[in-house]
Amino acid sequence: MLSKNKIKYIHSLEQKKTRKEEQVFLAEGPKLVGDLLGHFPCRFLAATSFWLQEHPGIQASEIAEVSQEELSRASLLKTPQQVLAILEQPQYTLNPEFVRQSLCLALDDVQDPGNLGTIIRLADWFGIEHIICSQNTVDVYNPKTIQATMGGIARAKVHYTSLPEFIRSLGDTPVFGTFLDGKNMYEQPLSANGLIVMGNEGNGIGKEVEALINRKLYIPNYPQGKETSESLNVAIATAVICAEFRRQAAWK
């Protein structure tokens, strides 16, 4: 049985304030919970008898067997799926060496939880281990973000810091950004290390961060010069640019 207080607590994890105070986040569904259970300590897990029978030996501080009806009352999803888990937030240390030695992403005030989650999923796919977010970027532990990562949050480490300060600490390390007046990215040599900065959905990369970018790129439309949409969705643009970085690296 799930008490009213427990259901209220689960619902409270929609709020960033509660997640920050408790240092936890919520994950729902067999695929997502299954992917995350081994990577983050589990404080609480609620699941149907069927799911628990299929997953013996689960490690969690507290486990509750619940009916589908109880799960529906506790869930934040429109269609609850067998299991939900409250997991502990990891604590990572940010080091400029990550960027000097590998390819990393930076997000300047990305606001949509789905976009952030999709970018984390993309980073996981393309082998990018570190994502550095501005302090005004949406919270990575927003339940909508966690769902959109499709498990990528288990491998991609997300950091929050002052982006201008962090970029200044990189010295002459390549820092890339996409701009309408940038150079065609398909005609530029792209390094296997460095920082790719992606901007806010409406305003792009902020002026303070833009001033610190030393390699401006442009994702050309096709055919060039044809009237088209004003811009790409930030997650789609991230996919396009990461694919080209990895394509070039594969040929070196």
Backbone bond lengths (Angstrom), bond angles and torsions (degrees), N, CA, C in turn:
res aa  C-N    CA-C-N  psi(-1)  N-CA   C-N-CA  omega(-1)  CA-C   N-CA-C  phi
1 M - - - 1.468 - - 1.532 110.38 -
2 L 1.327 114.85 141.11 1.463 120.42 174.07 1.524 108.19 -102.91
3 S 1.321 116.31 123.36 1.457 119.88 178.60 1.526 110.13 -71.92
4 K 1.324 115.36 162.35 1.463 119.99 176.98 1.522 110.51 -61.34
5 N 1.327 116.00 -37.13 1.469 119.68 179.43 1.521 111.84 -65.68
6 K 1.332 116.20 -38.03 1.466 119.34 179.63 1.528 110.18 -67.34
7 I 1.330 116.70 -41.97 1.474 120.75 178.23 1.531 109.79 -63.80
8 K 1.337 115.91 -41.38 1.471 120.47 178.01 1.525 110.15 -61.89
9 Y 1.333 116.67 -40.29 1.467 120.97 179.63 1.532 110.69 -64.89
10 I 1.315 116.79 -43.95 1.472 120.61 178.89 1.523 109.93 -59.89
11 H 1.331 116.97 -45.34 1.473 120.95 178.86 1.528 111.49 -63.76
12 S 1.331 116.91 -31.59 1.470 120.29 -178.03 1.529 111.38 -67.19
13 L 1.337 117.42 -16.86 1.466 120.62 -179.31 1.527 112.12 -75.48
14 E 1.329 115.78 -1.82 1.466 119.27 168.47 1.527 110.36 -68.51
15 Q 1.345 116.04 -23.25 1.463 121.16 -175.03 1.528 110.57 -91.53
16 K 1.329 115.94 129.20 1.466 120.89 179.45 1.522 111.43 -57.63
17 K 1.334 117.37 -39.20 1.462 122.38 -178.29 1.528 110.91 -57.73
18 T 1.320 116.52 -45.72 1.465 120.67 -179.65 1.523 110.94 -67.17
19 R 1.337 116.28 -43.79 1.472 119.65 179.53 1.526 110.81 -59.95
20 K 1.328 115.96 -39.73 1.466 120.23 -178.54 1.523 110.84 -68.96
21 E 1.329 116.29 -42.97 1.466 120.54 179.99 1.528 111.01 -64.26
22 E 1.327 115.73 -42.61 1.462 120.81 -176.06 1.527 113.17 -86.69
23 Q 1.353 116.45 -15.43 1.465 121.79 -178.19 1.532 112.08 57.15
24 V 1.351 115.00 44.09 1.462 120.91 179.59 1.523 110.22 -135.65
25 F 1.337 115.86 171.22 1.461 121.17 171.80 1.516 109.18 -147.69
26 L 1.329 115.06 162.92 1.466 122.32 -175.68 1.515 110.59 -106.53
27 A 1.328 115.86 136.48 1.471 121.76 173.89 1.520 108.07 -130.41
28 E 1.331 116.92 142.74 1.458 120.65 -178.17 1.526 111.82 -134.57
29 G 1.318 115.50 146.17 1.461 121.82 175.73 1.518 112.57 103.02
30 P 1.335 118.21 145.67 1.470 122.19 -176.26 1.522 114.14 -57.54
31 K 1.336 117.23 -43.53 1.461 120.29 -176.62 1.529 110.63 -66.79
32 L 1.335 116.73 -51.05 1.464 120.87 -176.57 1.530 111.28 -65.43
33 V 1.321 117.23 -50.21 1.463 120.49 -179.05 1.530 109.91 -61.65
34 G 1.330 116.48 -41.57 1.466 120.26 178.24 1.518 112.26 -59.98
35 D 1.346 116.77 -38.69 1.465 120.99 179.83 1.528 112.59 -70.35
36 L 1.334 116.66 -32.41 1.468 120.30 -172.11 1.521 113.37 -92.79
37 L 1.344 118.09 -24.86 1.470 121.43 -174.80 1.523 113.71 -56.36
38 G 0.934 154.65 -14.39 1.463 162.32 -172.75 1.504 111.59 -113.21
39 H 1.331 116.13 -15.12 1.476 119.81 -178.08 1.536 112.90 -104.50
40 F 1.333 116.32 -28.05 1.465 120.67 -179.02 1.531 109.16 -131.19
41 P 1.343 119.17 136.34 1.462 120.58 176.06 1.531 110.66 -57.74
42 C 1.327 115.72 138.33 1.470 121.10 -177.18 1.522 110.02 -103.40
43 R 1.323 116.51 120.77 1.469 120.91 179.00 1.522 112.08 -84.73
44 F 1.333 115.87 -34.76 1.464 119.34 -177.35 1.516 109.66 -152.09
45 L 1.338 115.56 137.30 1.459 120.56 176.80 1.517 109.12 -135.38
46 A 1.325 115.69 130.10 1.466 121.53 175.58 1.520 108.05 -119.96
47 A 1.342 116.41 128.20 1.465 119.32 -176.01 1.516 110.36 -151.37
48 T 1.326 114.56 159.11 1.456 120.56 175.98 1.532 109.19 -72.47
49 S 1.328 116.71 160.47 1.470 120.69 179.56 1.526 110.51 -59.75
50 F 1.337 116.97 -37.12 1.469 120.98 179.58 1.529 110.58 -59.90
51 W 1.351 116.47 -47.17 1.473 119.41 -178.91 1.518 110.86 -64.68
52 L 1.329 117.61 -41.99 1.465 120.91 -178.88 1.528 111.54 -64.85
53 Q 1.315 117.03 -37.11 1.469 120.49 177.43 1.528 111.19 -65.47
54 E 1.333 115.80 -34.46 1.465 121.04 -179.96 1.534 112.05 -76.73
55 H 1.335 117.07 -16.66 1.471 121.24 -176.35 1.526 110.51 -131.01
56 P 1.325 117.66 70.50 1.471 120.18 178.42 1.535 110.48 -70.69
57 G 1.322 115.74 153.98 1.468 119.83 175.55 1.512 115.07 77.91
58 I 1.331 117.99 20.94 1.470 121.05 178.10 1.531 110.19 -63.94
59 Q 1.332 115.46 134.52 1.458 121.26 177.49 1.531 109.74 -96.23
60 A 1.323 116.81 112.57 1.467 121.84 178.28 1.516 108.86 -155.22
61 S 1.322 116.64 147.96 1.465 120.32 179.50 1.520 111.59 -63.88
62 E 1.333 116.10 -33.51 1.471 121.12 179.56 1.523 108.83 -146.24
63 I 1.332 116.12 132.97 1.468 121.51 179.01 1.522 108.92 -125.82
64 A 1.329 116.77 132.34 1.464 121.71 178.12 1.517 109.53 -123.61
65 E 1.337 116.33 125.97 1.467 120.54 172.18 1.523 107.62 -85.02
66 V 1.327 116.80 125.03 1.464 120.95 -173.31 1.518 110.56 -130.32
67 S 1.316 115.01 158.78 1.467 120.53 173.52 1.523 108.97 -80.97
68 Q 1.324 116.35 165.79 1.455 120.07 177.49 1.528 110.28 -62.41
69 E 1.326 116.05 -33.48 1.471 120.31 179.46 1.530 111.12 -66.05
70 E 1.339 116.50 -43.51 1.462 120.46 177.89 1.529 110.88 -63.69
71 L 1.334 115.43 -41.39 1.460 119.93 179.44 1.529 110.36 -62.17
72 S 1.332 116.11 -37.51 1.467 121.00 178.81 1.519 111.17 -62.90
73 R 1.331 116.47 -37.60 1.467 119.87 -179.94 1.526 111.15 -70.46
74 A 1.325 116.50 -32.73 1.465 120.10 -177.31 1.521 112.94 -85.09
75 S 1.319 116.31 -29.36 1.464 121.55 -171.15 1.528 113.07 -69.29
76 L 1.340 114.90 150.93 1.463 121.14 172.59 1.520 110.86 -96.16
77 L 1.328 117.51 -4.22 1.466 121.50 -179.08 1.531 110.74 -89.82
78 K 1.334 115.88 153.61 1.464 120.51 176.80 1.520 110.53 -67.83
79 T 1.337 116.28 -35.82 1.468 121.07 178.07 1.532 108.85 -124.96
80 P 1.332 117.31 90.64 1.473 121.53 -179.35 1.528 111.71 -58.69
81 Q 1.345 115.77 149.74 1.460 120.14 -173.08 1.525 112.55 -132.77
82 Q 1.283 118.68 80.22 1.470 126.28 165.67 1.526 116.83 67.66
83 V 1.338 118.30 -34.16 1.460 118.53 -172.66 1.531 111.50 -153.70
84 L 1.330 115.43 145.93 1.469 121.31 168.69 1.513 108.02 -138.19
85 A 1.321 115.48 152.38 1.465 120.11 -177.60 1.521 110.30 -139.87
86 I 1.330 115.23 143.25 1.464 121.58 171.89 1.535 106.43 -105.44
87 L 1.323 115.07 117.24 1.464 121.85 -173.00 1.524 110.88 -115.81
88 E 1.327 116.51 155.17 1.463 120.91 -179.28 1.526 111.09 -81.69
89 Q 1.331 115.89 138.40 1.465 120.90 176.24 1.522 109.93 -70.37
90 P 1.335 117.63 134.23 1.465 119.77 177.06 1.525 111.09 -75.75
91 Q 1.317 116.54 159.31 1.459 122.41 176.07 1.529 108.16 -116.47
92 Y 1.320 116.75 114.64 1.453 121.05 -177.87 1.532 110.43 -112.09
93 T 1.331 116.05 152.61 1.466 122.35 174.43 1.522 108.39 -104.75
94 L 1.322 116.30 130.96 1.465 121.63 -179.59 1.526 109.85 -93.86
95 N 1.330 116.11 129.34 1.454 121.60 -177.76 1.527 109.28 -132.64
96 P 1.350 118.59 128.85 1.473 120.44 178.31 1.525 113.41 -56.15
97 E 1.331 117.29 -22.38 1.467 120.78 179.70 1.523 111.86 -61.97
98 F 1.333 116.90 -27.23 1.468 119.79 177.61 1.528 110.04 -55.35
99 V 1.348 115.23 -42.63 1.467 120.95 -175.82 1.527 111.07 -76.99
100 R 1.317 116.42 -33.28 1.469 119.52 179.83 1.529 111.35 -69.85
101 Q 1.331 116.30 -27.57 1.461 120.45 -173.69 1.530 114.18 -104.59
102 S 1.335 118.04 -12.87 1.466 120.11 -177.27 1.527 110.37 -152.39
103 L 1.309 116.03 175.58 1.467 121.15 177.55 1.523 109.13 -88.22
104 C 1.331 116.64 128.29 1.461 122.03 -179.23 1.529 109.58 -128.02
105 L 1.315 116.32 160.95 1.464 122.85 176.30 1.521 109.93 -109.30
106 A 1.332 116.11 147.91 1.463 121.73 171.25 1.522 108.33 -128.86
107 L 1.312 117.15 139.25 1.463 122.33 -179.15 1.523 109.61 -119.67
108 D 1.324 115.45 120.65 1.464 121.73 -177.73 1.523 110.03 -100.31
109 D 1.326 116.09 92.40 1.471 123.38 174.97 1.527 114.06 65.28
110 V 1.334 118.53 37.28 1.473 121.07 171.84 1.528 107.75 -65.64
111 Q 1.334 117.10 130.52 1.463 121.14 -170.14 1.532 115.61 -107.65
112 D 1.311 117.29 -24.62 1.468 120.10 -173.60 1.533 110.59 -87.35
113 P 1.346 118.34 124.51 1.463 120.67 -179.14 1.532 112.79 -58.70
114 G 1.341 116.33 -38.24 1.459 120.04 178.93 1.515 112.26 -65.28
115 N 1.328 116.87 -39.14 1.466 120.30 177.45 1.527 110.83 -63.41
116 L 1.332 116.68 -45.58 1.471 119.65 179.90 1.526 110.31 -62.11
117 G 1.324 116.78 -44.78 1.462 119.83 179.81 1.516 112.32 -61.58
118 T 1.341 116.38 -41.42 1.461 120.52 178.58 1.522 111.43 -65.55
119 I 1.327 117.02 -38.99 1.471 121.04 178.23 1.533 110.27 -64.47
120 I 1.319 117.83 -39.45 1.467 120.88 176.48 1.533 110.29 -63.09
121 R 1.321 115.84 -41.43 1.473 120.52 177.31 1.532 110.60 -62.45
122 L 1.320 116.71 -41.03 1.471 121.76 177.66 1.525 111.16 -64.94
123 A 1.327 116.15 -43.85 1.462 120.12 179.10 1.524 110.15 -58.61
124 D 1.310 116.37 -43.07 1.457 121.54 177.79 1.530 110.62 -59.97
125 W 1.324 116.84 -43.92 1.467 121.89 -179.31 1.530 111.60 -63.30
126 F 1.324 116.37 -41.47 1.462 120.98 -175.83 1.531 113.26 -92.24
127 G 1.315 117.75 10.94 1.457 120.94 175.30 1.512 114.64 70.53
128 I 1.329 116.78 29.46 1.468 121.47 176.78 1.529 107.85 -96.72
129 E 1.326 116.43 115.45 1.464 120.44 -170.61 1.519 114.62 -88.15
130 H 1.341 117.13 -21.68 1.468 119.05 -174.08 1.531 111.57 -127.46
131 I 1.328 115.49 131.04 1.467 122.96 175.50 1.521 106.95 -121.46
132 I 1.328 116.34 120.54 1.464 121.52 -177.87 1.529 108.07 -104.63
133 C 1.316 116.43 118.70 1.465 122.00 -174.92 1.525 111.25 -108.14
134 S 1.330 115.16 143.74 1.464 119.67 170.53 1.526 108.65 -65.77
135 Q 1.322 115.86 160.16 1.459 119.18 -176.56 1.529 112.79 -68.26
136 N 1.344 117.36 -16.88 1.465 120.36 178.03 1.527 113.16 -96.55
137 T 1.326 117.40 4.18 1.459 120.20 174.90 1.526 108.70 -71.38
138 V 1.338 116.79 146.96 1.465 122.20 -178.65 1.533 110.24 -54.73
139 D 1.324 115.87 149.39 1.463 121.88 -177.39 1.530 111.25 -66.07
140 V 1.330 116.09 126.34 1.459 121.11 -179.46 1.530 111.68 -62.01
141 Y 1.343 117.66 -24.85 1.467 120.38 -177.19 1.523 113.68 -92.77
142 N 1.330 116.28 7.94 1.472 120.41 169.04 1.533 107.15 -55.68
143 P 1.341 119.47 131.45 1.467 120.61 -177.58 1.533 113.85 -54.45
144 K 1.338 117.44 -34.30 1.466 120.09 178.78 1.531 110.85 -68.07
145 T 1.326 116.63 -36.44 1.465 120.95 176.80 1.525 110.15 -65.38
146 I 1.337 115.90 -48.50 1.469 120.41 -179.02 1.526 110.74 -57.77
147 Q 1.339 117.35 -44.34 1.473 120.14 179.61 1.523 110.26 -61.78
148 A 1.340 117.19 -40.64 1.470 120.92 -175.86 1.524 112.81 -71.82
149 T 1.348 118.10 -19.48 1.466 119.29 179.08 1.524 111.71 -70.14
150 M 1.317 117.78 -19.97 1.479 122.47 -178.57 1.529 111.40 51.92
151 G 1.324 116.59 37.59 1.462 121.07 177.56 1.511 114.20 94.95
152 G 1.338 118.16 -10.99 1.459 121.64 -178.46 1.521 112.90 -60.73
153 I 1.326 117.08 -24.82 1.469 121.66 -179.65 1.532 111.39 -63.38
154 A 1.331 117.41 -17.82 1.466 121.09 178.39 1.523 111.73 -70.54
155 R 1.333 116.78 -24.07 1.470 120.06 -174.91 1.528 113.75 -118.72
156 A 1.310 118.42 -32.02 1.470 121.38 178.70 1.525 109.12 -87.07
157 K 1.323 116.99 123.98 1.469 121.33 -178.62 1.523 109.74 -92.85
158 V 1.325 116.32 127.74 1.465 121.98 -176.13 1.526 109.44 -108.77
159 H 1.328 115.62 128.41 1.467 122.37 -178.42 1.532 109.34 -120.15
160 Y 1.331 117.25 148.92 1.465 122.63 174.61 1.523 108.83 -119.19
161 T 1.336 115.78 131.06 1.463 120.08 -178.90 1.519 109.25 -161.89
162 S 1.334 116.83 178.40 1.467 121.04 171.34 1.526 107.18 -76.53
163 L 1.321 117.20 111.75 1.471 119.92 -177.53 1.531 112.62 -60.39
164 P 1.343 119.43 -46.46 1.471 118.63 179.56 1.531 112.31 -56.75
165 E 1.326 116.74 -44.97 1.468 120.03 -179.78 1.520 110.83 -62.90
166 F 1.334 116.12 -42.76 1.464 119.66 -178.59 1.530 110.81 -64.75
167 I 1.335 116.69 -44.19 1.469 119.77 -178.89 1.524 110.56 -64.22
168 R 1.329 117.03 -38.10 1.472 119.83 177.64 1.531 111.36 -61.39
169 S 1.326 116.54 -29.98 1.468 120.05 -178.23 1.526 112.42 -74.58
170 L 1.335 117.39 -8.68 1.464 121.08 -174.74 1.523 113.82 -85.63
171 G 1.317 117.56 -11.13 1.462 120.66 -179.07 1.516 111.28 65.28
172 D 1.346 115.95 -128.33 1.470 119.20 -177.27 1.529 113.29 -94.44
173 T 1.327 117.72 18.05 1.467 121.73 176.23 1.530 109.22 -61.34
174 P 1.335 118.98 141.36 1.474 120.05 179.49 1.541 111.94 -60.86
175 V 1.325 115.04 129.32 1.468 121.50 175.35 1.526 106.90 -125.44
176 F 1.317 116.35 114.05 1.459 122.97 -175.15 1.525 110.98 -102.97
177 G 1.323 115.51 148.94 1.459 121.24 172.75 1.510 108.63 -150.92
178 T 1.326 117.64 154.79 1.467 120.52 -179.96 1.531 110.26 -102.14
179 F 1.327 115.01 131.81 1.468 122.57 -177.58 1.522 109.03 -143.57
180 L 1.310 116.30 155.08 1.467 120.65 178.41 1.528 111.35 -65.84
181 D 1.339 117.31 -26.05 1.466 119.79 178.95 1.537 111.91 -101.12
182 G 1.346 116.60 16.23 1.451 120.41 178.08 1.521 111.93 -79.88
183 K 1.336 115.80 178.99 1.461 121.85 179.66 1.528 109.92 -90.32
184 N 1.330 116.04 142.64 1.459 122.00 -179.99 1.532 109.66 -50.89
185 M 1.329 116.70 118.05 1.472 119.08 -172.72 1.527 112.33 -66.70
186 Y 1.345 117.19 -22.79 1.461 119.89 179.85 1.528 112.10 -77.46
187 E 1.332 116.76 -9.09 1.465 121.46 179.97 1.522 112.22 -110.19
188 Q 1.344 116.86 6.45 1.462 121.47 -177.26 1.523 110.82 -112.78
189 P 1.342 117.06 143.99 1.467 119.30 172.53 1.526 109.39 -73.51
190 L 1.315 116.81 125.45 1.458 121.70 -177.75 1.526 109.40 -109.44
191 S 1.310 116.95 130.23 1.466 121.59 -173.61 1.528 111.58 -80.02
192 A 1.321 115.43 161.18 1.468 121.70 178.85 1.530 111.17 -84.03
193 N 1.333 116.62 -7.69 1.463 120.89 176.20 1.528 108.50 -129.09
194 G 1.324 115.65 170.23 1.462 119.48 178.59 1.512 111.98 121.41
195 L 1.330 115.20 -172.67 1.458 122.59 -174.92 1.525 109.59 -122.11
196 I 1.333 116.49 127.84 1.469 121.90 173.78 1.521 107.19 -103.51
197 V 1.328 116.98 115.97 1.469 121.30 -178.85 1.526 109.81 -96.23
198 M 1.321 116.77 128.46 1.463 122.75 175.25 1.530 108.23 -116.53
199 G 1.339 116.18 142.77 1.459 119.85 -170.73 1.518 115.93 -102.54
200 N 1.301 114.40 -179.10 1.460 124.37 178.57 1.523 111.38 -61.82
201 E 1.339 116.34 147.76 1.465 121.78 -176.31 1.526 113.44 -56.38
202 G 1.333 117.46 -38.82 1.460 119.65 -176.54 1.516 114.47 -99.05
203 N 1.335 116.10 -33.76 1.464 120.27 -171.59 1.523 114.67 -110.17
204 G 1.320 117.36 -4.42 1.463 119.60 -178.69 1.516 111.71 70.61
205 I 1.319 116.01 -152.16 1.462 121.86 -178.98 1.529 109.26 -80.60
206 G 1.330 116.94 132.06 1.465 121.51 -178.77 1.522 112.57 -66.11
207 K 1.313 116.24 157.34 1.465 122.28 -175.02 1.529 112.75 -60.19
208 E 1.347 116.61 -40.53 1.466 119.54 -177.70 1.525 110.70 -64.23
209 V 1.328 116.49 -42.04 1.470 120.61 178.57 1.527 110.17 -72.19
210 E 1.328 117.14 -40.72 1.473 120.89 -179.91 1.530 111.24 -55.19
211 A 1.327 116.54 -39.49 1.467 120.73 -178.00 1.522 112.52 -63.78
212 L 1.336 117.02 -17.91 1.466 121.38 -176.90 1.530 112.41 -100.43
213 I 1.333 117.11 -3.40 1.466 120.77 -179.09 1.527 109.52 -83.17
214 N 1.315 116.61 125.75 1.469 120.05 -175.71 1.530 114.08 -102.83
215 R 1.329 117.50 -0.18 1.461 121.06 176.08 1.529 109.17 -141.53
216 K 1.341 115.78 100.63 1.463 120.62 -178.50 1.524 110.54 -91.20
217 L 1.327 115.30 127.54 1.458 121.83 -177.85 1.522 110.75 -117.01
218 Y 1.316 115.23 162.01 1.464 122.26 177.21 1.527 108.01 -134.66
219 I 1.329 117.14 131.97 1.466 121.41 173.80 1.528 106.83 -91.85
220 P 1.339 118.23 106.20 1.472 119.30 -175.17 1.530 112.10 -73.60
221 N 1.318 115.41 145.77 1.463 119.63 172.16 1.533 108.21 -83.36
222 Y 1.309 116.13 175.22 1.477 119.68 -179.78 1.524 109.95 -134.55
223 P 1.329 117.13 135.22 1.472 126.01 -15.06 1.528 109.73 -71.12
224 Q 1.322 115.92 152.03 1.455 119.56 -177.77 1.519 110.49 -62.35
225 G 1.333 115.50 140.05 1.454 120.71 -179.88 1.512 113.22 93.61
226 K 1.333 117.89 -14.56 1.466 121.48 179.51 1.533 109.36 -75.38
227 E 1.332 115.71 141.39 1.464 119.57 177.19 1.521 108.80 -64.96
228 T 1.331 115.94 131.84 1.461 119.51 -173.72 1.521 109.88 -151.30
229 S 1.333 116.72 -173.90 1.462 120.93 176.91 1.520 110.01 -58.88
230 E 1.323 115.66 154.04 1.468 120.25 -177.15 1.520 111.66 -66.24
231 S 1.335 116.73 -35.14 1.466 119.47 -177.42 1.520 109.79 -161.93
232 L 1.334 115.33 171.37 1.459 121.99 174.87 1.525 109.90 -95.37
233 N 1.322 116.46 150.38 1.460 120.90 168.97 1.534 108.25 -56.40
234 V 1.331 117.47 142.71 1.465 120.94 -173.19 1.527 112.26 -61.80
235 A 1.326 117.70 -35.71 1.462 119.65 179.26 1.528 110.82 -69.83
236 I 1.337 116.74 -40.19 1.465 120.40 178.10 1.528 110.07 -65.57
237 A 1.329 116.78 -42.99 1.471 120.59 178.26 1.530 110.59 -61.29
238 T 1.335 116.63 -37.96 1.468 120.30 177.72 1.520 110.62 -62.80
239 A 1.327 116.87 -41.52 1.469 120.79 179.05 1.524 111.18 -62.26
240 V 1.336 116.19 -44.91 1.470 120.86 -178.35 1.522 110.74 -62.55
241 I 1.320 116.92 -46.54 1.458 119.81 -175.16 1.530 111.42 -72.89
242 C 1.334 118.27 -38.25 1.470 120.40 178.03 1.527 110.79 -65.10
243 A 1.324 116.65 -38.07 1.464 120.35 178.70 1.526 111.06 -61.48
244 E 1.336 117.16 -40.18 1.470 119.93 -179.84 1.528 111.04 -70.53
245 F 1.326 117.85 -39.53 1.467 120.05 175.89 1.525 110.51 -58.29
246 R 1.336 116.76 -46.95 1.457 120.19 -177.79 1.531 111.82 -70.78
247 R 1.335 117.39 -32.82 1.468 120.36 177.47 1.524 110.20 -63.30
248 Q 1.334 115.36 -46.38 1.462 118.93 179.52 1.524 111.73 -64.42
249 A 1.328 116.94 -39.33 1.472 120.62 -179.54 1.536 110.94 -63.34
250 A 1.350 115.21 -35.10 1.470 119.48 -178.57 1.528 112.54 -67.63
251 W 1.346 116.00 -24.15 1.463 120.26 -176.71 1.521 112.52 -94.39
252 K 1.333 117.01 -3.57 1.476 119.58 -177.74 1.523 110.64 -86.57
